[in-house]
């Protein structure tokens, strides 16, 4: 058999074919990491635990966790197109006018159960004694909601206190230097103030309004449609981290406490201020297309309050916000 022109033609064709495959591979853009906005709150550290334990790698997804000091910064970055997903309270996401591109709620991260609080100075024993006092709070949907509930429970009107809009770390600093009488705060700042400020005490916590402060993970609609598989992998890693925390609380907390610069005992104390639903509870809370879960009723109740108290002109419905398909598929 000749090894002449026929062989050379095959060789050239094979070489060209190989080059085309290589060029096609070069032209295919690498998948970017999912960019997730995270602010300081103990349950959110589960994503950092997932990264540290290699759960993202195991699930085959790249996730870029971006730290923020407040929700205000997260919202600004989201509007600038810099985030695919972020954590927020359901209150924040309900305010439809804050979004041109309403994100989708895909996971219930936690219920606050003591981790959000009003810290006051010695001498203040009840909410009714706040009349005329200076209260630092973040003028976000969550901060405004908590302030309204505090006033409501204390039998006070908005004009009867001096409410000062401050970012969380600014409010903490104002309280430490005596510029305000009280501050609405949350873990880990809550623990820092109670441990470090003589006479400081919490006269209101989220235990007083159970089920009303719900933290959720939301996804940009474009990412939901184009990167659902990556989002599903990230959520699997989240639940793996939660399982690891339950099975190895001390070891898991060592990782997470180090990032928050607190002791393991302090971090575990902060975690006790929240309830983190597992996968089965998430499925029950979110419901399905045929059977809406309890989170729909929570959204309706919070939305009605936000509009009634003038904190929002219009709120989104549970049907518009809650996307249960990813949780159902896990």
C-alpha positions in Angstrom: 0.0 0.0 0.0 1.3 3.4 -1.0 2.2 6.0 1.6 2.2 8.7 -1.0 -0.2 11.6 -1.7 -3.2 9.9 -0.1 -1.5 9.6 3.3 -0.3 13.2 3.1 -3.8 14.4 2.4 -5.1 12.5 5.4 -2.4 13.9 7.5 -3.1 17.5 6.4 -6.8 16.9 7.0 -6.2 15.5 10.4 -3.9 18.3 11.3 -6.4 21.0 10.1 -9.1 19.2 12.0 -7.0 19.2 15.2 -6.3 22.9 14.7 -10.0 23.7 14.3 -10.8 21.9 17.5 -8.0 23.8 19.3 -9.2 27.1 17.9 -12.8 26.4 18.9 -11.6 25.5 22.4 -9.7 28.8 22.6 -12.7 30.8 21.4 -15.0 29.3 24.0 -15.0 31.8 26.9 -14.2 30.3 30.3 -17.2 30.2 32.7 -16.9 33.1 35.2 -17.5 32.5 38.9 -20.9 33.2 40.4 -20.5 36.5 42.2 -22.3 36.5 45.5 -22.7 39.5 47.8 -22.4 38.8 51.5 -22.5 41.0 54.6 -21.5 40.1 58.1 -24.1 37.8 59.7 -23.2 34.4 61.3 -25.4 32.1 59.1 -24.0 33.6 55.9 -20.6 32.3 56.9 -21.7 28.9 55.7 -20.7 29.9 52.2 -17.2 30.7 53.4 -17.2 27.3 55.2 -18.2 25.7 51.9 -15.3 27.3 50.2 -12.8 26.4 52.9 -13.9 22.8 53.0 -13.8 22.4 49.2 -17.5 21.9 48.7 -17.7 24.3 45.8 -14.9 22.4 44.1 -16.5 19.1 44.8 -19.8 20.3 43.3 -18.0 21.7 40.2 -18.9 25.4 40.6 -16.7 28.5 41.1 -18.1 31.1 43.5 -16.6 34.5 44.2 -17.8 35.7 47.6 -17.7 39.5 47.9 -17.8 41.1 51.4 -19.9 44.1 52.2 -20.3 46.0 55.4 -24.0 46.7 54.8 -27.0 45.8 52.7 -26.9 49.3 51.2 -23.5 48.5 49.6 -24.8 45.2 48.3 -27.8 46.8 46.6 -25.6 49.5 45.0 -23.3 46.8 43.6 -26.3 44.7 42.4 -27.7 47.7 40.5 -24.3 48.3 38.9 -24.4 44.7 37.5 -21.5 43.4 39.7 -23.4 40.6 41.5 -25.2 37.5 40.3 -26.6 36.7 43.8 -26.7 38.1 47.3 -28.2 37.6 50.8 -30.9 39.9 52.1 -33.9 40.0 54.3 -37.2 39.2 52.7 -38.3 42.8 53.7 -35.7 44.3 51.4 -36.6 42.2 48.4 -40.3 42.8 48.8 -39.8 46.5 47.9 -40.4 46.3 44.2 -39.6 49.9 43.5 -36.0 49.2 44.6 -35.4 47.0 41.5 -35.6 47.4 37.8 -34.7 43.7 37.6 -36.5 42.0 40.5 -34.3 39.1 41.8 -35.7 35.6 42.5 -35.6 34.1 46.0 -34.1 30.7 45.7 -33.3 29.7 49.3 -34.2 30.5 52.9 -30.9 31.1 54.7 -32.3 31.7 58.2 -34.9 33.2 60.5 -33.5 35.7 63.0 -34.4 34.6 66.5 -32.5 37.0 68.8 -29.7 38.0 66.5 -31.2 41.4 65.7 -31.8 43.7 68.6 -32.1 47.1 70.1 -29.2 47.8 72.5 -29.7 50.6 75.1 -27.7 52.2 77.9 -28.3 51.6 81.5 -31.3 53.3 82.9 -33.6 52.4 80.0 -35.7 49.4 81.0 -38.6 49.4 78.5 -39.4 50.4 75.0 -41.8 53.1 76.3 -38.8 54.9 77.9 -37.4 55.6 74.4 -39.5 58.7 74.1 -37.2 61.6 73.2 -34.1 59.3 72.9 -31.7 59.1 70.0 -31.8 55.8 68.2 -29.2 54.9 65.5 -30.5 52.6 62.7 -29.8 51.8 59.1 -32.5 53.4 56.9 -33.0 50.2 54.9 -36.2 48.2 54.6 -34.9 45.9 57.5 -33.7 48.8 59.7 -36.8 50.8 59.1 -39.1 47.8 59.7 -37.4 46.9 63.0 -37.6 50.5 64.2 -41.3 50.6 63.3 -42.0 47.4 65.2 -40.1 48.7 68.2 -42.1 51.9 68.3 -45.3 49.9 67.7 -44.6 47.5 70.6 -43.5 50.4 72.8 -46.7 52.5 72.1 -44.7 55.3 70.5 -45.1 57.3 67.3 -42.3 58.0 64.9 -41.9 61.7 65.9 -41.5 60.8 69.6 -37.9 59.5 69.1 -34.9 60.9 67.3 -34.1 58.3 64.6 -30.6 58.8 63.1 -29.7 57.0 59.9 -26.3 55.3 60.2 -24.6 52.4 58.6 -24.2 49.4 61.0 -20.6 50.0 62.0 -21.3 53.8 62.3 -24.2 53.2 64.7 -22.1 50.9 66.8 -19.4 53.5 67.0 -22.0 56.2 67.9 -23.2 54.1 70.7 -19.7 53.4 72.0 -18.9 57.1 72.2 -22.2 58.1 73.7 -23.6 60.0 70.8 -26.9 57.9 70.8 -29.0 56.3 73.5 -29.8 53.2 71.6 -28.8 51.4 68.4 -30.6 48.8 66.3 -27.9 46.2 65.5 -27.3 42.5 64.7 -24.6 39.9 65.1 -21.7 40.1 65.3 -22.0 43.8 66.3 -24.7 42.9 68.8 -22.4 40.6 70.7 -19.5 43.1 70.6 -21.7 45.8 72.2 -23.1 43.6 74.9 -19.7 42.3 75.8 -17.8 45.5 75.6 -20.0 48.3 76.8 -20.7 48.5 80.5 -24.4 48.6 81.2 -25.4 47.9 77.6 -28.4 45.6 77.3 -30.9 44.5 74.7 -34.5 45.4 75.6 -35.9 44.1 72.2 -34.7 41.3 70.0 -36.1 39.4 67.0 -37.4 36.8 69.5 -40.1 39.3 70.2 -41.3 39.2 66.5 -40.7 35.5 65.6 -40.8 34.6 62.0 -40.8 38.2 60.8 -37.1 38.6 59.9 -36.3 36.1 57.2 -33.0 36.1 55.4 -32.9 34.7 51.9 -30.5 34.1 49.0 -31.6 35.8 45.8 -30.5 35.3 42.2 -30.5 37.8 39.4 -33.1 36.6 36.8 -30.5 36.4 34.0 -28.4 34.2 36.2 -31.4 32.1 37.1 -32.1 31.4 33.4 -28.5 31.1 32.2 -26.7 29.6 35.2 -29.3 27.5 37.0 -27.0 24.5 37.1 -24.3 26.6 38.8 -26.7 28.0 41.3 -28.0 24.5 42.1 -24.4 23.4 42.7 -23.7 26.3 45.0 -26.9 25.5 47.0 -25.8 21.9 47.3 -22.5 23.2 48.8 -24.5 25.4 51.2 -26.4 22.4 52.5 -23.3 20.4 52.8 -21.7 23.1 54.9 -24.9 23.2 57.1 -24.6 19.4 57.6 -20.9 19.8 58.4 -21.8 22.5 61.0 -24.4 20.3 62.7 -22.0 17.3 62.8 -18.9 19.2 63.7 -20.0 22.4 65.4 -16.7 23.2 67.1 -14.5 22.5 64.0 -16.8 24.4 61.7 -17.1 27.4 64.0 -13.3 27.6 64.3 -13.2 28.3 60.5 -16.0 30.8 60.6 -15.1 32.5 63.8 -11.6 33.2 62.5 -13.0 35.2 59.6 -15.3 37.2 61.8 -12.4 37.8 64.3 -14.3 36.4 67.3 -13.8 33.4 69.5 -15.5 30.1 68.8 -17.7 30.5 71.8 -18.7 34.0 70.7 -19.5 32.8 67.2 -21.6 29.9 68.5 -23.4 32.4 70.7 -24.2 34.6 67.6 -25.4 31.5 65.7 -27.9 30.8 68.5 -29.6 34.1 67.4 -30.8 32.4 64.2 -32.5 29.3 62.9 -31.1 27.9 59.7 -33.5 25.7 57.8 -32.2 22.5 56.2 -33.2 21.3 52.7 -36.5 19.6 53.8 -37.6 22.7 55.7 -36.6 24.9 52.8 -38.8 22.8 50.5 -41.7 23.1 52.9 -41.3 26.9 53.3 -41.0 27.6 49.6 -43.7 25.2 48.5 -44.3 24.2 44.9 -46.2 25.6 41.9 -49.3 23.7 43.0 -49.0 24.3 46.8 -47.5 27.6 47.9 -45.5 27.3 51.1 -45.7 29.3 54.3 -43.1 31.8 53.0 -45.8 33.1 50.7 -48.0 34.1 53.7 -44.9 35.7 55.4 -44.3 37.7 52.3 -47.9 38.9 52.1 -47.9 39.9 55.8 -44.6 41.8 55.6 -45.6 43.5 52.3 -48.9 44.7 53.8 -47.0 46.1 56.8 -44.4 47.9 54.6 -47.1 49.6 52.5 -49.4 50.4 55.5 -46.5 52.1 57.4 -45.3 54.0 54.3 -42.0 52.1 54.0 -42.9 51.1 50.5 -45.3 52.2 47.8 -45.7 48.8 46.3 -44.4 45.4 47.2 -43.9 42.2 45.2 -46.0 39.1 45.9 -44.7 35.8 46.9 -45.6 34.4 43.5 -43.4 37.0 41.8 -40.5 36.5 44.2 -40.2 32.9 45.2 -38.6 30.5 42.8 -39.0 27.0 44.2 -37.7 25.0 41.2 -34.1 24.9 42.3 -34.8 23.8 45.9 -37.2 21.1 44.5 -34.5 19.8 42.2 -31.9 19.2 44.9 
